[in-house]
Amino acid sequence: MILSDTRILEEIEKGTIKIVPYDRECLGSNSYDVHLGKHLATYTNKELDAKAHNTIEHFEIPDEGFVLMPQEFYLGVTEEYTETHAHVPFLEGKSSTGRLGIDIHATAGKGDVGFCGNWTLEISVKKPVRVYKGMPIGQLIYFPADGEIEVKYNQKKNAKYSGQHNKPVESMMWKNKF
């Protein structure tokens, strides 16, 4: 089951869901709209290596916007910092961004109970499209977790993405053993 707007509000009151900044106008019937933060990033190398620490370059979206190009891969970030202590958060694109040909995640739409941070977006586009900081970019939906959580994400010693800040974070695949 997905949490309804009234349930999301109840969980915010209880402190099990935190959204900063929070705007009641962004609460939908069963989701919360999130916005594109002011920073984007691209990888510095054209060829990425799953065993290597691939570095990124951050840049700020200017007031006049920035044109995303097909065949390029961008990391973005949500303007909102979120914490989810009792539910499984999912980040999905909005239909309005999808209709512009913007994909906001390649595979990582699900968060873990205990995720605390700004969401890194894995952005690709079908056609050139100008984006702006602060524009609606996605929506968070929340599912109840069935059963007790033994170790929340923010309590794991190997949580590679816990406490993400307001800039996109590169892949940490290189920290895995394989």
Disulfide bonds with the S-S distance in Angstrom:
none
